[in-house]
Amino acid sequence: MDDERLPTELWVMAHVRAADAQGVPMTVMRKGDRSRGTVLLKINQLDGRFAVLSQVRRDERLVWSRATGVDPVDEAAADAYITRQIKYDPDLWVVEVEDRQGRPWFEGKVV
């Protein structure tokens, strides 16, 4: 089934364009492996609160894990988490989403 997935670069860029069309700023902060890189979402609620969501698969379904916990964190904590993860996975993509409501804008349940 892995062969049926879109390459990460195409999947991410499609979401960036869709969000832009709706007036939601989304920026690719770091490009990872073009075909199979994992994605981290840095959700900026534009009030000093951030969340980092990590892409994971459960039973072949995409879900987003609350990597920095249930409660929002400050930007320094979000960035520190991202920096640590890049050390473990150099193929990682990082996408920042600016959304006051804290929505990830990518499909998949947040767990």
mmCIF file of the C-alpha atoms, coordinates in Angstrom:
data_MODEL
# 
_entry.id   MODEL 
# 
loop_
_atom_site.group_PDB 
_atom_site.id 
_atom_site.type_symbol 
_atom_site.label_atom_id 
_atom_site.label_alt_id 
_atom_site.label_comp_id 
_atom_site.label_asym_id 
_atom_site.label_entity_id 
_atom_site.label_seq_id 
_atom_site.pdbx_PDB_ins_code 
_atom_site.Cartn_x 
_atom_site.Cartn_y 
_atom_site.Cartn_z 
_atom_site.occupancy 
_atom_site.B_iso_or_equiv 
_atom_site.pdbx_formal_charge 
_atom_site.auth_seq_id 
_atom_site.auth_comp_id 
_atom_site.auth_asym_id 
_atom_site.auth_atom_id 
_atom_site.pdbx_PDB_model_num 
ATOM 1   C CA . MET A 1 1   ? 0.000  0.000  0.000  1.00 0.00 ? 1   MET A CA 1 
ATOM 2   C CA . ASP A 1 2   ? 2.923  2.371  0.521  1.00 0.00 ? 2   ASP A CA 1 
ATOM 3   C CA . ASP A 1 3   ? 3.316  2.708  -3.241 1.00 0.00 ? 3   ASP A CA 1 
ATOM 4   C CA . GLU A 1 4   ? -0.169 4.247  -3.500 1.00 0.00 ? 4   GLU A CA 1 
ATOM 5   C CA . ARG A 1 5   ? 0.725  7.294  -1.367 1.00 0.00 ? 5   ARG A CA 1 
ATOM 6   C CA . LEU A 1 6   ? 1.531  10.611 -2.951 1.00 0.00 ? 6   LEU A CA 1 
ATOM 7   C CA . PRO A 1 7   ? 5.147  11.733 -2.662 1.00 0.00 ? 7   PRO A CA 1 
ATOM 8   C CA . THR A 1 8   ? 5.516  13.930 0.417  1.00 0.00 ? 8   THR A CA 1 
ATOM 9   C CA . GLU A 1 9   ? 6.567  16.987 -1.584 1.00 0.00 ? 9   GLU A CA 1 
ATOM 10  C CA . LEU A 1 10  ? 3.469  16.861 -3.795 1.00 0.00 ? 10  LEU A CA 1 
ATOM 11  C CA . TRP A 1 11  ? 1.174  16.211 -0.821 1.00 0.00 ? 11  TRP A CA 1 
ATOM 12  C CA . VAL A 1 12  ? 2.610  19.094 1.236  1.00 0.00 ? 12  VAL A CA 1 
ATOM 13  C CA . MET A 1 13  ? 2.618  21.589 -1.633 1.00 0.00 ? 13  MET A CA 1 
ATOM 14  C CA . ALA A 1 14  ? -1.010 20.765 -2.488 1.00 0.00 ? 14  ALA A CA 1 
ATOM 15  C CA . HIS A 1 15  ? -1.975 21.613 1.100  1.00 0.00 ? 15  HIS A CA 1 
ATOM 16  C CA . VAL A 1 16  ? 0.047  24.832 1.022  1.00 0.00 ? 16  VAL A CA 1 
ATOM 17  C CA . ARG A 1 17  ? -1.767 25.949 -2.147 1.00 0.00 ? 17  ARG A CA 1 
ATOM 18  C CA . ALA A 1 18  ? -5.194 24.970 -0.778 1.00 0.00 ? 18  ALA A CA 1 
ATOM 19  C CA . ALA A 1 19  ? -4.594 26.875 2.458  1.00 0.00 ? 19  ALA A CA 1 
ATOM 20  C CA . ASP A 1 20  ? -3.323 29.902 0.540  1.00 0.00 ? 20  ASP A CA 1 
ATOM 21  C CA . ALA A 1 21  ? -6.489 29.904 -1.558 1.00 0.00 ? 21  ALA A CA 1 
ATOM 22  C CA . GLN A 1 22  ? -8.459 30.203 1.685  1.00 0.00 ? 22  GLN A CA 1 
ATOM 23  C CA . GLY A 1 23  ? -6.259 32.954 3.090  1.00 0.00 ? 23  GLY A CA 1 
ATOM 24  C CA . VAL A 1 24  ? -4.437 30.760 5.618  1.00 0.00 ? 24  VAL A CA 1 
ATOM 25  C CA . PRO A 1 25  ? -0.669 31.275 5.659  1.00 0.00 ? 25  PRO A CA 1 
ATOM 26  C CA . MET A 1 26  ? 1.232  27.995 5.508  1.00 0.00 ? 26  MET A CA 1 
ATOM 27  C CA . THR A 1 27  ? 4.996  27.923 5.086  1.00 0.00 ? 27  THR A CA 1 
ATOM 28  C CA . VAL A 1 28  ? 7.341  25.047 4.421  1.00 0.00 ? 28  VAL A CA 1 
ATOM 29  C CA . MET A 1 29  ? 10.054 25.730 6.999  1.00 0.00 ? 29  MET A CA 1 
ATOM 30  C CA . ARG A 1 30  ? 12.121 22.667 6.103  1.00 0.00 ? 30  ARG A CA 1 
ATOM 31  C CA . LYS A 1 31  ? 12.044 20.274 3.191  1.00 0.00 ? 31  LYS A CA 1 
ATOM 32  C CA . GLY A 1 32  ? 12.845 16.652 3.869  1.00 0.00 ? 32  GLY A CA 1 
ATOM 33  C CA . ASP A 1 33  ? 12.883 13.600 1.647  1.00 0.00 ? 33  ASP A CA 1 
ATOM 34  C CA . ARG A 1 34  ? 10.845 14.473 -1.447 1.00 0.00 ? 34  ARG A CA 1 
ATOM 35  C CA . SER A 1 35  ? 9.121  11.127 -1.726 1.00 0.00 ? 35  SER A CA 1 
ATOM 36  C CA . ARG A 1 36  ? 8.742  9.663  1.769  1.00 0.00 ? 36  ARG A CA 1 
ATOM 37  C CA . GLY A 1 37  ? 9.663  12.251 4.404  1.00 0.00 ? 37  GLY A CA 1 
ATOM 38  C CA . THR A 1 38  ? 7.575  12.465 7.556  1.00 0.00 ? 38  THR A CA 1 
ATOM 39  C CA . VAL A 1 39  ? 5.822  15.781 8.279  1.00 0.00 ? 39  VAL A CA 1 
ATOM 40  C CA . LEU A 1 40  ? 5.726  17.881 11.436 1.00 0.00 ? 40  LEU A CA 1 
ATOM 41  C CA . LEU A 1 41  ? 3.166  20.678 11.637 1.00 0.00 ? 41  LEU A CA 1 
ATOM 42  C CA . LYS A 1 42  ? 4.014  23.723 13.711 1.00 0.00 ? 42  LYS A CA 1 
ATOM 43  C CA . ILE A 1 43  ? 0.649  25.321 14.464 1.00 0.00 ? 43  ILE A CA 1 
ATOM 44  C CA . ASN A 1 44  ? 0.960  29.037 15.247 1.00 0.00 ? 44  ASN A CA 1 
ATOM 45  C CA . GLN A 1 45  ? -2.199 30.413 16.852 1.00 0.00 ? 45  GLN A CA 1 
ATOM 46  C CA . LEU A 1 46  ? -0.861 33.975 16.429 1.00 0.00 ? 46  LEU A CA 1 
ATOM 47  C CA . ASP A 1 47  ? -1.134 34.729 20.144 1.00 0.00 ? 47  ASP A CA 1 
ATOM 48  C CA . GLY A 1 48  ? 2.115  33.241 21.408 1.00 0.00 ? 48  GLY A CA 1 
ATOM 49  C CA . ARG A 1 49  ? 0.675  29.725 21.599 1.00 0.00 ? 49  ARG A CA 1 
ATOM 50  C CA . PHE A 1 50  ? 2.018  26.886 19.458 1.00 0.00 ? 50  PHE A CA 1 
ATOM 51  C CA . ALA A 1 51  ? 1.515  23.177 19.016 1.00 0.00 ? 51  ALA A CA 1 
ATOM 52  C CA . VAL A 1 52  ? 3.611  20.660 17.118 1.00 0.00 ? 52  VAL A CA 1 
ATOM 53  C CA . LEU A 1 53  ? 1.803  17.765 15.487 1.00 0.00 ? 53  LEU A CA 1 
ATOM 54  C CA . SER A 1 54  ? 3.681  14.727 14.242 1.00 0.00 ? 54  SER A CA 1 
ATOM 55  C CA . GLN A 1 55  ? 2.478  12.623 11.329 1.00 0.00 ? 55  GLN A CA 1 
ATOM 56  C CA . VAL A 1 56  ? 2.011  8.968  12.248 1.00 0.00 ? 56  VAL A CA 1 
ATOM 57  C CA . ARG A 1 57  ? 0.211  6.014  10.727 1.00 0.00 ? 57  ARG A CA 1 
ATOM 58  C CA . ARG A 1 58  ? -2.189 3.771  12.623 1.00 0.00 ? 58  ARG A CA 1 
ATOM 59  C CA . ASP A 1 59  ? -3.626 0.826  10.767 1.00 0.00 ? 59  ASP A CA 1 
ATOM 60  C CA . GLU A 1 60  ? -2.514 2.500  7.502  1.00 0.00 ? 60  GLU A CA 1 
ATOM 61  C CA . ARG A 1 61  ? -4.497 5.641  8.402  1.00 0.00 ? 61  ARG A CA 1 
ATOM 62  C CA . LEU A 1 62  ? -2.858 9.022  8.837  1.00 0.00 ? 62  LEU A CA 1 
ATOM 63  C CA . VAL A 1 63  ? -3.241 10.587 12.271 1.00 0.00 ? 63  VAL A CA 1 
ATOM 64  C CA . TRP A 1 64  ? -1.481 13.477 13.955 1.00 0.00 ? 64  TRP A CA 1 
ATOM 65  C CA . SER A 1 65  ? 0.094  13.011 17.361 1.00 0.00 ? 65  SER A CA 1 
ATOM 66  C CA . ARG A 1 66  ? 0.253  15.997 19.732 1.00 0.00 ? 66  ARG A CA 1 
ATOM 67  C CA . ALA A 1 67  ? 4.033  15.982 19.911 1.00 0.00 ? 67  ALA A CA 1 
ATOM 68  C CA . THR A 1 68  ? 4.294  18.884 22.364 1.00 0.00 ? 68  THR A CA 1 
ATOM 69  C CA . GLY A 1 69  ? 1.364  17.728 24.496 1.00 0.00 ? 69  GLY A CA 1 
ATOM 70  C CA . VAL A 1 70  ? -2.285 18.638 24.801 1.00 0.00 ? 70  VAL A CA 1 
ATOM 71  C CA . ASP A 1 71  ? -1.687 22.203 25.967 1.00 0.00 ? 71  ASP A CA 1 
ATOM 72  C CA . PRO A 1 72  ? -0.130 24.837 23.720 1.00 0.00 ? 72  PRO A CA 1 
ATOM 73  C CA . VAL A 1 73  ? 3.527  25.771 24.272 1.00 0.00 ? 73  VAL A CA 1 
ATOM 74  C CA . ASP A 1 74  ? 5.573  28.879 23.528 1.00 0.00 ? 74  ASP A CA 1 
ATOM 75  C CA . GLU A 1 75  ? 7.528  29.149 20.292 1.00 0.00 ? 75  GLU A CA 1 
ATOM 76  C CA . ALA A 1 76  ? 10.867 28.341 21.928 1.00 0.00 ? 76  ALA A CA 1 
ATOM 77  C CA . ALA A 1 77  ? 9.522  25.006 23.201 1.00 0.00 ? 77  ALA A CA 1 
ATOM 78  C CA . ALA A 1 78  ? 7.992  24.195 19.810 1.00 0.00 ? 78  ALA A CA 1 
ATOM 79  C CA . ASP A 1 79  ? 11.239 25.006 18.009 1.00 0.00 ? 79  ASP A CA 1 
ATOM 80  C CA . ALA A 1 80  ? 13.305 23.007 20.510 1.00 0.00 ? 80  ALA A CA 1 
ATOM 81  C CA . TYR A 1 81  ? 11.128 19.938 19.898 1.00 0.00 ? 81  TYR A CA 1 
ATOM 82  C CA . ILE A 1 82  ? 11.473 20.348 16.127 1.00 0.00 ? 82  ILE A CA 1 
ATOM 83  C CA . THR A 1 83  ? 15.255 20.731 16.373 1.00 0.00 ? 83  THR A CA 1 
ATOM 84  C CA . ARG A 1 84  ? 15.519 17.514 18.402 1.00 0.00 ? 84  ARG A CA 1 
ATOM 85  C CA . GLN A 1 85  ? 13.401 15.605 15.904 1.00 0.00 ? 85  GLN A CA 1 
ATOM 86  C CA . ILE A 1 86  ? 15.477 16.776 12.927 1.00 0.00 ? 86  ILE A CA 1 
ATOM 87  C CA . LYS A 1 87  ? 18.564 15.300 14.622 1.00 0.00 ? 87  LYS A CA 1 
ATOM 88  C CA . TYR A 1 88  ? 16.801 11.894 14.683 1.00 0.00 ? 88  TYR A CA 1 
ATOM 89  C CA . ASP A 1 89  ? 15.210 12.168 11.246 1.00 0.00 ? 89  ASP A CA 1 
ATOM 90  C CA . PRO A 1 90  ? 17.074 14.283 8.657  1.00 0.00 ? 90  PRO A CA 1 
ATOM 91  C CA . ASP A 1 91  ? 14.332 13.532 6.087  1.00 0.00 ? 91  ASP A CA 1 
ATOM 92  C CA . LEU A 1 92  ? 11.724 15.404 8.135  1.00 0.00 ? 92  LEU A CA 1 
ATOM 93  C CA . TRP A 1 93  ? 9.487  18.100 6.647  1.00 0.00 ? 93  TRP A CA 1 
ATOM 94  C CA . VAL A 1 94  ? 8.394  21.033 8.851  1.00 0.00 ? 94  VAL A CA 1 
ATOM 95  C CA . VAL A 1 95  ? 5.350  23.077 7.879  1.00 0.00 ? 95  VAL A CA 1 
ATOM 96  C CA . GLU A 1 96  ? 4.161  26.101 9.859  1.00 0.00 ? 96  GLU A CA 1 
ATOM 97  C CA . VAL A 1 97  ? 0.450  26.851 9.779  1.00 0.00 ? 97  VAL A CA 1 
ATOM 98  C CA . GLU A 1 98  ? -0.821 30.228 10.996 1.00 0.00 ? 98  GLU A CA 1 
ATOM 99  C CA . ASP A 1 99  ? -4.353 29.668 12.233 1.00 0.00 ? 99  ASP A CA 1 
ATOM 100 C CA . ARG A 1 100 ? -5.973 31.390 15.214 1.00 0.00 ? 100 ARG A CA 1 
ATOM 101 C CA . GLN A 1 101 ? -8.198 28.351 15.758 1.00 0.00 ? 101 GLN A CA 1 
ATOM 102 C CA . GLY A 1 102 ? -5.237 25.967 15.799 1.00 0.00 ? 102 GLY A CA 1 
ATOM 103 C CA . ARG A 1 103 ? -6.448 23.818 12.899 1.00 0.00 ? 103 ARG A CA 1 
ATOM 104 C CA . PRO A 1 104 ? -3.810 21.650 11.197 1.00 0.00 ? 104 PRO A CA 1 
ATOM 105 C CA . TRP A 1 105 ? -5.297 21.953 7.660  1.00 0.00 ? 105 TRP A CA 1 
ATOM 106 C CA . PHE A 1 106 ? -4.079 18.465 6.747  1.00 0.00 ? 106 PHE A CA 1 
ATOM 107 C CA . GLU A 1 107 ? -6.349 15.446 6.696  1.00 0.00 ? 107 GLU A CA 1 
ATOM 108 C CA . GLY A 1 108 ? -6.163 12.994 9.553  1.00 0.00 ? 108 GLY A CA 1 
ATOM 109 C CA . LYS A 1 109 ? -7.470 12.929 13.089 1.00 0.00 ? 109 LYS A CA 1 
ATOM 110 C CA . VAL A 1 110 ? -5.487 14.686 15.837 1.00 0.00 ? 110 VAL A CA 1 
ATOM 111 C CA . VAL A 1 111 ? -4.886 12.263 18.713 1.00 0.00 ? 111 VAL A CA 1 
# 
